[in-house]
Amino acid sequence: MRLTRKENEVYVLTENVDAELAIEKLGKLEDMYDRLLAEYENTETQLQTLKEQGKAKSVTYRQQFANKLKLKELIGRFEIALK
């Protein structure tokens, strides 16, 4: 269920939506974005560690690299919305 609608390039609360609920949902989205950023940083650290250990061709490295790409895409989608 959408909590907002766009009117003349401005977002407003949908009828019968409590502002407190909208703030809570926005806060949860911001928390999710922060967790994605932290997970991306952690994944980059793990990749660097594996590379330093000479394991850049290992299955674990490749899995972490794929995870990094997925996280980067999700973060990019959030950043489009946050512009």
Residue pairs with C-beta under 8 A, 6 or more apart in sequence:
2 14
3 13
3 14
3 17
3 21
3 22
3 25
4 11
4 12
4 13
4 14
4 17
4 22
5 11
5 12
5 14
6 12
13 19
13 22
33 75
33 78
33 82
36 71
36 74
36 75
36 78
37 75
39 71
40 68
40 71
40 72
40 75
43 64
43 67
43 68
43 71
44 68
46 64
47 61
47 64
47 65
47 68
50 56
50 58
50 60
50 61
50 64
51 61
55 61
